[in-house]
Amino acid sequence: MLFDFEIQGGDFATAGNASSQIKKILKQLNVDHRDIKRIVVALYEAEVNVVAHAFGGKISAEINTTEVRIRLVDEGPGIPDIELAMQQGYSTASPEVREMGFGAGMGLPNMKKNTDEMHITSVVDEGTTVELIFFLNQTPPNH
């Protein structure tokens, strides 16, 4: 099954809509609650990153009986140093975003911790693509 969602940059009121919808779908499919939790956590973090840092983006989710693959493609400033961005606590969020309670620098590390595979590609001044892969009915990974 394939699902597509749009994300509007700066629209924190709708951040989390895709992860909520994916959660409902996974529950209907009787996916293990531990898998649902890690998928929803990682996807929510990814959505908030797009809202906080990009002009907008798209989410594509592919769900089958053995895995969930989620691809987020945004149009934004890109990530100049992915290794630095992966460090807990590192953030480029604006003061306004931080005042709303976001931008603590835990988004990418939390995404990595909750996925089985995560791939990031980014081009400065163009955007970022994040692929999140979850294998279902397995013990959560320890990254």
Phi, psi and omega in degrees: 000140180242139178225141179233143180222151174254146175236133178259122178301139178081353183265081182291338180296331181256359177299127181105352179299315181295317181295325177295318180292319178297320178301314179299316180297314181296322177296318179297330180273004180059038175288143180308136184300330178291322176293317179301315183301312183290327177294314182294319178299310182296316181294319178300314178302318180294317178301313181298322177299317179295314180300317185284329191242344188240169177284331180171176180188180180229145175242133172239128179238130177244121184240128172223188187288342183246342183202162173235127178241125181237133181236124176246127178237121180241161172251114183189201185286345184077173180245110182295325183225094184297319180300317177294318181296336180281350181284133178303132177092346178281130182212144173248016182295146179288160176303325179296318179294319180295322179297332178279357178097009179250175173083029180278357179080025179249355185301300182296316177300320178293324177298312181299316182297329186261359180253162171274326175216142177219131180231133179234131169233145183207143176234122181302137180070010177235308180152185186226143173239129178237130175246126179245127182236130181234126174267127187278152176061040176230165177294134179304145182287158172243101180264000000 
